[in-house]
Amino acid sequence: MTTEQQVLDRIARARRRAPKVREERITLAHGAGGKATQTLVDDVFVTAFANPALEALGDGAVVALGTGGPRLVMTTDSFVVSPVFFPGGDIGDLAVNGTVNDLAVSGARPSHLSAAFVLEEGFPVADLRRIATSMGEAAARAGVAIVTGDTKVVQRGKGDGCYITTAGVGVLDRPGTFGPGAVRPGDAILVSGPIGEHGVTIMLARGELDLAADLGSDTAPLNGPVAALLDAVPDGVRVMRDATRGGVATVLNEIARAAGLTITVDEPAVPVQPPVAGACELLGIDPLYVACEGRFVAVVSATAAETALTALRSHPLSADATQIGRVTEDPSALVLLNTTFGGTRIVDVLVGDPLPRIC
């Protein structure tokens, strides 16, 4: 048996083991979107909440209102980004866009949101007003309404200024379903634009590093680009995911494992802006793992790839969409990277995240 096969067998054995949280207390890694988060979700929450709608564990859950009734997508998310204001956005528009995007990549037409605020005693009212205004403007841009919410205040020192939890619903009025189960060998892997801008922007905004770059968050609503894609190739889209915590690498691993197929990515094809590439190189971080808040990954059939790219590039929020890889028949369910230097390496899911609290 070759060394490579031994490694693959070891990975396969590890994946077959039931997930189990080994730590006695929650750590930052459990909220980072990597292996620690996946283990926590599977071992604690999926076990406790088990039901058919939860099984897919996508960006949103599809629910039907009665037999033959309309299909809805529901999603929820919490935002604890630090700092709450950053170049290109703030916690308010991030909360709206993040929820809209989860609905959009699930194939739904986003319609209504809720917003709950946990505020720390002493948080400036002017800052809260600025955040609320930003949320209202973001909702208007996305074509959704914030229709209900809640507010709680905790004692000084018991929070970190402002946390926001949102929930959203959207109508799934297109025929068919999306999901990793539809992925086939030969399918194309697309990204809607340059990756890593949000995570690097937040890192630089914290001022902990002596680095500066002309860079802003990519936070934006994706329902426009997604609609353009689905209108152009309604039967060609297999699955879509927005690349937030854990970045493109984590999203691709989730798709590969669920589909039982391998995804091969060509490193030179991955779009990364020079400021992001430079900051990641200095810090030893792979841009594939850095969060985006206005980019999504789409797997489309090989025959639909060119039409899909043309449709995405017609929208200003996905004008730089590109194909970065393809699906192969290899059942190892790995993500492989053909590197710039001519080699190949496995792109695994990180345990935690080198950039905590970026959303």
N, C-alpha and C positions, 0 to 999 in steps of 0.2 A: 504494500500500500504506500502510495506516495505521501510526502509531507503535506501537500496541498489537500489530498483527500482526507487525511487525518484531521486537518483543521476543519474541513467542511463537515465531517462526521461529528466533531465536537460541538460545532455550532448547532447542528440538527438535534443533538441530544439535549442541549441546553434549552432549545425552543420547545421541546416536548414536555419539559418539566412544568408543573403547575406553578404559576407565579406566586411568590410568597414574600411579603414584606419582612425583612430580617431586622430592621432597625426598631428600637423601642420608642423612638420619638421622631417626629416629623423634622426633616431637614429642608434646606432651600432646594436641594436636588429634586425633592418630590414635587416641586412646582415648576420644574424647568422644561417639561415636555419630552424628556428623554426616557431612558430605561427605567429610572426610578419612578417617574410619573406613571408610566405604563403599568408597572408592577403594582403601584398603589391603587390605581383605578381598577385593575383586574381583580386583585386580591380582596380589596375592601368594598368598593362601590358596586362593581358588577355582581359580586356575590350577594350583596345585601339587596340590590334593587332589581335583580334578574327579571327580565320580561322581554318578549320578542322585539319590541321597538328599540330596545337598548342594545341589542346584539351587534348591530352593524358598527357601532362606536365611530361614526363619522363626524362631520362638522355639525350635523343636525339630525334630528330624528323625524322620520316620515310617519304621520298618523292620519288615519282616515276617519271622517265624521260619519259613522254609520255605513251600512252596506250601500255601495254605489255612491256614497257622498263624496264631497270634495276632499282631496288630499292636501294636507298641510305639512309644512316643515317647521319644527320648533327647535330653537337653540338658546343657549344661555352662556354667559361668559362674565368673568370678573376682571377688573383692570386695577392694577396696583403699581403702575409704572412710576419710576422715580428718576428724574424730577417730573412733576406733573405738567410743566411747560417745557417744550424743547423745540429746536428748529424744525419747522415744517408742520407743527401740530401741537396738541396737548392731550391730556387724558380724556377730555370730553369728546373731541371728534374721533379719537382712537376708539372709544367705547362704541360709538355709533357705527363707524366703519367696520370694526371687527365683527359686530353682530350681523350687519348687512352682508358682509362677505361670507360668513358661515352659511347663511341662507342661500346666497347666490350660487356658491359652488356645490350646493346640494341640489341645484336645478330649480329652485323656487324663485318666485317673484316676491321680494321682500315687501311687507306692507305695514306692519305695526311693531313697535318696540315698547318695552318698559325700562325704567331706569331707577335703581335704588342706590342711595348715597350713604356711605358711612363716613362721617366727618369727625375730625378730632377737635376737641375744645380748643379755641384759639385760632382756628383756621380763618384767614381773612375773608370777609364777605365779598370784597371786591374780586378776589381770586375765584370764589365760587360763582359769582355772577359771570365772570369771564368764561368759565368752564361751561356753564349752562347755555350761554349765548353761542359758544362754539358748537355745542351739541345740537342746538336748534338749527344752526346754519348747515351742519353736516347732514342732518336728517332731511332738510329741504333739498340739498343737492342729490341725495340718494333717492328722493321720492318716497320717503316713509314718514310716519307720524309717531311721535312719542306720546302714548295715550294713558299711561299710568306709571306709578312709581312709589317710592318710599324714602324716608330720611331718618337716619339714626345718628346720634352724637355720642362719642365715647370720651372719657376723661382725657385731659391733657397727658401726653406721654403713653397713652394706651393705643394709639394709632399712628399714622404717618401722614397727617394732613387730610387726604381725600382718597377714598376708594369708591369705585363705581361698579355695580353689577347690573348687567343688562340682560334682557331676554327678548327674543324676537320670534315673529311668526311670518310665514310667507306661504303663498298659494303655489302648489305644484300643479300647474295647468298644462304642462307639456306631457305628451305620451311617453311611455317607457320609463325605465329606471336607470340610475347611475350607480356604479359601485365597482370595487375591485374584481368582483366576480365576472364582469363583462370584459376584462382585459384579456387580450390575445397576443400570442407571439407575433412579432413584426410591428406592433403598434408603436406610434411615435410619442415621445415625451416632449411636451412643450412647456416653456415658462413664459409668462406674460411680460417680462421685462427684467432689468438688472436686479440682482439679488443683494440682500444684506444691508441695504441703506438704513432701514429703521434701527436695527440693532446697533450698528456702528454710531449712528447719530446719538442715540441714548447714551452710549458709553462715553462719547466725547462731551456730551452735555453735562455729565456729572462732574467734570473738571478734575477728576482724580489723576488724569494722565496729562503730561505736558505735550499734547498733540492738538493740532488745529486743522480743520479741513472745511472747505466750502461744500457742505453737505447738509441735506435735510431729510427728514423722515419721508418714506414713500406712502404714508397712510392715505388711503383713498377708498371710495366705494367701488366694488368690483362688479356690481350688477349690470353696468353698462357693457363692459367688455365680455362678460359671460353671456349676456343676451345676444351680442353680435356673433359670438362663437356658435351658440346653439341655433340661431337663425340660419347661419351659413351651412352647418353640417349637423342637422338635427339627429341623424342616425349614426354619426361618426364619433361622437363623444362617449368615451367609456367611463371615465371618472375624473372628477376635479377636486382639488384640495387647495386651500390657501396656506401659504408657507409661513406660519407664524412661529411659535416657540419650536426650537429645534431645527428650523429652516428647511430648505429644500431636501437635505439629506434625510431628515426624519420622515418627511412626507413620503419620499420615494421608498423608504424601507417599509413603511406601513402598507403601501400599495403592493409592493413585491411580496411581502409575507402573506397578505390576505389573498392575493391572486395565485400564489404558489408558483410564481415565475420570476426570472431574474431580470433586472433592469440594468442596462449598460449605459453609462454617461460618458460623453466625450468632453474632457476638461476644457480644451480650447474653445468649445462652443458655449460654455456657461457664461452668460453676460454678467460682468462685474465691473462697476465703475472704478476708475483709477484711485479715487480717495478711499473707497472701501477696500480695494485690494491692498493698498499701501498700509492702511491701519491694521488690517488682518495679518499682513506679513510681519509687521513690527511686533504684534502681540502673540504671534504663533497660533492664530485662529484660522480655521478653514472657513471661507465665506459660505460654503454649502450648509454650514450649521448655524448661520447667523439669521435672525428673524427678519421677516418682511411683514409689512402691514398693508401693502397694496399690490401684491403679486400673487399669482396662483399658478399651480401646476395642473396641466391637463394631459390626460392620456387619450389620444385619438387614433382611429384606424389609420394605417399607412396610406390608404387611398385618399383619405380626407385631409392629410397633413398640410398640403400646400394651400388648399382652400381655407382651412382653419387659420393658418398663419396670415393669409391675406385679410381675412375678416378681423382678426385681432389687431393687426397693424393699422386698420382703418379707424380704430378708436384711439383718441389721444392718451388714454391711460394704459394702453398696451401697444403703443406704437413700435416698441423695440422687442416685441415677442420673437422668440426663436425656438428652434428644435435643438434640444441638448442631448438626446439619446433615444433609445429604443428598447423594446421588450424582447427578450429571447426565450427560447424554449427550456433553458436550463432550469430544472425544478428545485435548485438549491435555494431559490427565493432570496437572493442576495442583491445588493446594489454594488456594481463594479464600476470603477472609474478608470477609463483609458487616459493616463496622465499626459501632460504636455511633453514629458521626457520620453514617452514611448513605452512605459510600463503599464501595468494594471494592478490596482489595489482594491481591497474591499472597503466600502464606505459603510460603516456600522452606525448604529444609534449610540449617542453618548449617554453615559449614566445620568449626568446632570447637564448644566449649561454654564459656559464660561461667562455669560452675561445675564445674571439674574435680574428679575423685575424690569423687563423691557416692554411689558404690556400689562 
